[in-house]
């Protein structure tokens, strides 16, 4: 699977097919919580309507990586996209340079935690 295809947001059909095949959906494991600075970035729900949230999308990508035995470059891309998606959401919703800066720093911290500790989750 090409990385560009891997990074695309899932269609409802793709998402629902994986749920029906046994994937329980996002479990909130993307760096332990589904909020940064009070901004919700994920929800532990198999419902496709939440699939565009950064943490849910990251869980989707890790699921694809495990189920299709994708290369470690896919994992690195998934982690970068998670970080960038979190930063985008924070910049859209937080006010002020200081609060936004703290939020961005926390997104980077989560990214480094994923890079350090996410390998086991990628392998399944």
N, C-alpha and C positions, 0 to 999 in steps of 0.2 A: 504494500500500500504506500503510495506516495505521501510524503509529509503534508503537502498541500491538501490532499483529500482527507487525510487523517484529522487535520485541524478544522475542517468545516463543521459547522453546527449540524447536529443530526436532524433529519426530518422526523416528523411524527411517526411515519411508517418505520423508519430505522429504529427509533427509540422503542416503540411499542414491540417490535419484533424481538429486541434483546430482552425486554421485560418478560415477554411470553416465553422466551427460551430459558428463563431462570435467573437473569440478572435482577437483583432486588432493587436496583436503582441507587441513586446517590445516598451515601451513608454518613456524610458529614466528616469524613476522615481527612479532608484536605486541610492539614495543619490544625486540626482539632476543633475549631469553632466555625460557625457560619456567619460571623459578624466581624467587621473591622471598624473601629471607631463608631459603633452603633449603626453602621450601615450593613444591611443584610446582603451577603454575597452568595448564600446558598441556603437550601432547605432540604432536609432529609425526606424526600418524597419521590416516588417513582413517576409522578405525573409529569408529562412532557411539557406542560405550561411553565415549569420551572427550569427547563433544560438550558436556558440561555444564561442562567446565573453563573458567575465564575466558578464557584466551588462545584456545582453540579456538572458543569461542562468538563471540569478537570476530572471528576470521578468517571464520567463517560469515557474520556480519553484513556484513562488508566484501565478501565474495563476493556476497551478495544485492544490496548497493548497486551494485556494478559491473555485475552481470548484468542488473539491472532498471533501471539508470540512475535510482536513487533520489535524492531531494533531499538537499542538504547537512545539513538538519535531522536526517535519518536517521543520517548520519555522526556528528553531535554526540551523538545519543542512544546510538549504539553505543559511542562512547568513554566516555561517562559510565557506562554499564552495565558496561563493562570495569573501570573504576576501582572502582566500587562492589562488583562481584563479587570483585575482588582483595582489597579491604578486608575483605569478609565472610569470605573463606577465611582470611585472615591472622588475624583476630580469633578465629576458631574454633580455630586451630592453634598460635598463638604464645602463650607464657607471659610474663607480666610487662608492665608498662606501658611500659617503655623499649623492649624488643624489638618490641612491638606498635606503638609509636609510630614507630620507625624503619621498620618494614614499611609502615605507612600512608603515611609520607612518600615512600617509594619508589614506592608505587602512584600517588600524586599526581604524582611526577616522570614516570612512564611516561605518565600521562594527558596531561600538558603536552607530552611528546614526540610523542604521537599527534596532538594538536591542531596542533602546529607542522609535523610532517613527514608526516602520514598522507594528505594530500590526493591525492598521486600514486597511492598504493595504492588509494584509493577510486575514482579514475577508471580505473585499470587500465592 
